[in-house]
Amino acid sequence: MIKSKVIITIDTEVGEKAKNFDGGFEKLVIGDINGEFYGVPKIMELSEKYGFKCEFFVDVYEYKKFGEERFKKLCQDIDKRGHEVQLHTHPSYAYDKDRINMYEYSIEEQIKIIKDGKELIKKWIDKYPIAHRAGNYGANDDTLIALKENGIFIDSSFFYKHPNSKINAPTINTPILYKDVLQFPITVAKHFPRRKGIPIPIKKKYFKLDVNGMDKNKIIQSIKQLQGQVEYIILFLHSSSFIKTDHNKLDRFEVNFKAIESFESALAYCRKENINSILFKDIIKC
């Protein structure tokens, strides 16, 4: 049986839906609610409580809207606490507002976008990112070639059966060397709709292990399903996972206690089952 490990990944962003909201960084990255911080700081706090470290995929291009000093301090805080800063690409913030996915850009444009992003991270924390995830999962095979050109050899953009995922890797959950880049798929678990309590196998669906999409019972059930079957289980969050808001209004923000409960339950289960966390840098060393 495979000894499974968990990789905790956080898409750290304001995102496309709130790109015109001036308070986006404070609310959706830091998660400031009445002086308490339920974004990146809370995710680090809870992870550290259980002895885990995280991979923060930071959309550095948002500095164009929200200011470089904010993102510089964010990345430095993540790095100082022993978590990892990786590259997240939402190119519409800095390049073309009408093209939000990496696959909409030419290979030459993608090479530049990734180069600009990795240089910003190097400037802020004096180290280059070693991994990448495309915003909206919107990478294609050209993205992998662009990553290789920039010396980044780990990607975690592939999302099985997601319409935005244009990478043609022949895998579901198993990491694979594809286009000379090590692809870590976003982990998905199979779940079956039920009729009168009986599962219907022909209608199976795949769900990522997202604390916003799974309650505590479903996320533990998913980890159990994958435990011993896959080597790496990617647990998925956003920096705003613990925040409830209406993205159409953006005038009311509340703590999402259900998502916090889901995350803590997953961490507690992994700790109890000796499913240790691992970082990409440690995998490379193996």
C-alpha positions in Angstrom: 0.0 0.0 0.0 1.2 3.5 -0.8 2.1 5.8 2.1 0.1 8.9 1.2 1.2 12.4 2.0 -0.8 15.6 1.9 0.2 18.8 0.0 -1.8 21.8 1.3 -2.1 24.4 -1.5 -3.7 27.8 -1.4 -4.5 29.9 -4.4 -3.6 33.3 -2.9 -5.5 36.0 -4.8 -8.2 38.6 -4.9 -9.3 36.9 -8.1 -11.3 37.8 -11.2 -14.7 38.4 -9.6 -13.4 41.2 -7.3 -10.7 42.7 -9.4 -12.4 46.1 -9.3 -12.9 46.1 -5.6 -10.4 48.4 -3.9 -10.5 46.5 -0.6 -9.9 43.2 -2.2 -6.4 42.6 -0.7 -7.5 43.3 2.8 -10.7 41.3 2.6 -9.9 38.3 0.3 -6.2 37.8 0.9 -5.6 38.9 4.5 -9.2 38.3 5.4 -9.6 41.3 7.7 -13.0 41.0 9.5 -13.3 43.5 12.4 -9.5 43.3 13.0 -9.3 39.5 13.0 -7.5 38.0 10.0 -9.2 35.0 8.4 -7.2 34.8 5.2 -3.6 33.8 4.8 -2.7 34.4 8.5 -5.5 32.1 9.7 -4.6 29.4 7.2 -1.0 29.5 8.4 -2.1 29.5 12.1 -4.3 26.4 11.7 -1.8 24.5 9.6 1.0 25.1 12.1 -1.3 24.0 14.9 -1.3 20.5 13.4 2.4 20.7 12.4 1.8 21.2 8.7 3.3 23.6 6.2 1.7 24.9 3.0 2.3 25.9 -0.6 0.9 29.4 -1.2 0.4 30.0 -5.0 0.5 33.8 -5.0 -1.0 35.9 -7.9 1.8 38.4 -7.8 0.4 40.3 -10.8 -2.4 41.8 -8.6 0.2 44.2 -7.2 -0.6 46.3 -10.3 -4.0 47.0 -8.7 -3.3 46.7 -4.9 0.3 47.8 -4.6 3.7 46.1 -4.5 4.4 46.7 -0.8 1.3 44.7 0.2 2.3 41.6 -1.8 6.0 42.0 -0.9 5.1 41.9 2.9 2.7 39.0 2.3 5.3 36.9 0.6 7.9 37.7 3.2 5.5 36.8 6.0 4.7 33.4 4.3 8.4 32.7 3.8 9.5 33.7 7.3 7.1 31.2 8.8 8.5 28.3 6.8 5.8 28.0 4.3 6.5 28.2 0.5 5.7 31.0 -2.0 4.9 29.7 -5.5 3.6 31.4 -8.6 0.0 31.8 -9.5 -0.9 33.3 -12.8 -4.0 35.5 -13.4 -2.5 37.4 -16.3 -5.5 39.7 -16.8 -4.4 42.0 -14.0 -1.2 43.0 -15.7 -1.4 42.2 -19.4 -4.8 42.0 -21.1 -8.0 42.4 -19.1 -10.0 40.5 -21.7 -7.8 37.4 -21.6 -8.0 35.8 -18.2 -6.6 32.4 -18.9 -3.0 31.5 -19.7 -4.1 29.3 -22.6 -5.4 32.5 -24.3 -1.8 33.8 -24.6 0.8 32.8 -27.2 3.8 30.8 -26.0 6.0 33.8 -26.2 3.6 35.8 -24.1 3.4 33.0 -21.5 7.2 32.9 -21.3 7.2 36.6 -20.5 4.3 36.4 -18.0 6.0 33.6 -16.0 9.4 35.4 -16.2 7.9 38.6 -14.8 6.2 36.7 -12.0 9.1 34.7 -10.9 11.4 37.7 -10.9 8.9 39.6 -8.6 9.0 36.7 -6.1 12.8 36.6 -6.3 12.9 40.4 -5.7 10.6 40.1 -2.6 12.0 37.0 -0.8 15.3 36.4 -2.5 14.4 33.0 -3.9 12.7 31.8 -7.1 9.4 29.8 -7.0 9.8 26.2 -8.0 6.2 25.5 -8.8 3.3 27.1 -10.6 -0.5 26.9 -10.9 -2.5 28.7 -13.5 -5.5 30.8 -12.4 -8.8 29.2 -13.3 -6.8 26.0 -14.0 -6.4 27.7 -17.4 -3.1 26.3 -18.5 -2.3 24.5 -21.8 0.7 22.5 -23.0 2.3 25.8 -24.1 2.3 26.8 -20.4 4.4 23.9 -19.5 6.9 24.8 -22.3 7.0 28.3 -20.9 7.6 27.0 -17.4 10.5 24.9 -18.6 12.0 27.9 -20.4 11.9 29.8 -17.1 13.4 27.0 -15.1 10.2 26.0 -13.2 9.8 22.3 -13.4 6.7 21.7 -11.2 3.1 22.5 -12.2 -0.2 21.9 -10.4 -2.7 23.3 -12.9 -4.1 20.0 -14.3 -7.7 19.4 -13.1 -9.2 16.3 -14.5 -12.4 16.9 -16.6 -12.4 20.7 -15.8 -13.3 22.6 -18.9 -10.6 25.3 -18.4 -7.9 22.7 -18.0 -6.2 22.4 -21.4 -3.2 20.3 -20.4 -3.4 17.0 -22.2 -1.6 14.9 -19.5 -2.7 11.2 -19.5 -3.4 11.1 -15.7 -6.1 11.7 -13.1 -4.4 12.0 -9.7 -0.9 10.5 -10.3 2.0 13.0 -10.7 3.5 12.6 -14.2 6.4 14.0 -16.1 4.8 15.7 -19.0 6.5 18.1 -21.5 9.6 17.8 -19.2 7.6 19.4 -16.3 6.5 17.4 -13.3 2.7 17.7 -13.2 1.0 17.4 -9.8 -2.8 17.1 -10.7 -5.3 18.8 -8.4 -6.5 15.8 -6.5 -10.0 14.6 -7.2 -12.2 12.1 -5.4 -15.0 10.1 -7.0 -18.4 10.5 -5.5 -21.7 8.9 -6.6 -25.1 10.5 -6.5 -27.6 8.3 -4.6 -31.1 7.3 -5.2 -33.0 6.0 -2.1 -29.6 5.6 -0.4 -28.1 3.5 -3.3 -25.1 4.9 -5.2 -25.5 5.2 -9.0 -22.0 4.3 -10.4 -22.8 5.4 -14.0 -23.3 9.0 -12.7 -20.0 9.3 -10.8 -18.5 12.8 -10.5 -15.0 14.0 -9.6 -14.6 16.6 -6.9 -11.4 18.4 -5.8 -10.7 18.3 -2.1 -11.8 21.9 -1.5 -12.8 23.1 2.0 -15.5 25.3 0.3 -16.9 22.4 -1.7 -16.8 19.7 1.0 -18.1 19.7 4.5 -16.0 18.0 7.2 -17.6 14.6 6.6 -17.2 14.6 2.8 -13.6 15.8 2.9 -12.6 13.1 5.4 -14.5 10.5 3.3 -12.5 11.7 0.3 -9.2 11.4 2.1 -10.1 7.9 3.2 -11.0 7.0 -0.4 -7.6 8.2 -1.6 -5.5 7.1 1.3 -3.1 4.4 0.4 -4.1 4.7 -3.3 -2.3 7.9 -4.3 1.1 9.1 -3.1 0.1 12.8 -2.9 -3.2 14.2 -1.8 -3.6 17.8 -2.7 -5.8 19.7 -0.2 -7.2 22.8 -2.0 -8.0 26.3 -0.5 -8.2 29.9 -1.6 -6.9 32.7 0.6 -10.6 33.7 0.9 -11.8 30.2 1.8 -12.8 31.3 5.3 -14.7 34.3 4.1 -18.3 34.4 3.1 -19.3 37.2 0.7 -21.5 38.1 -2.2 -19.1 38.7 -5.1 -21.9 40.7 -6.9 -22.1 43.2 -4.1 -18.9 43.0 -2.0 -20.4 45.0 0.8 -20.7 42.3 3.4 -18.0 39.9 4.7 -18.5 37.2 7.3 -16.5 34.3 8.7 -17.1 31.0 7.0 -16.9 28.8 10.1 -18.1 25.7 8.1 -15.0 26.0 5.9 -12.7 26.4 8.9 -14.3 23.3 10.5 -13.8 21.4 7.2 -10.1 22.4 7.1 -9.4 21.6 10.7 -11.2 18.2 10.4 -9.0 17.3 7.4 -5.9 18.3 9.2 -6.9 16.5 12.4 -7.7 13.3 10.4 -4.3 13.5 8.6 -2.5 13.9 11.8 -4.3 11.0 13.5 -3.7 8.7 10.5 0.0 9.8 10.2 -0.6 11.3 6.8 2.3 13.8 6.9 2.4 17.0 4.9 5.2 17.5 2.3 6.4 20.5 0.3 7.4 20.5 -3.3 11.0 21.3 -2.4 11.2 18.1 -0.3 9.8 16.0 -3.1 12.6 17.2 -5.4 15.1 16.2 -2.8 13.7 12.6 -2.6 
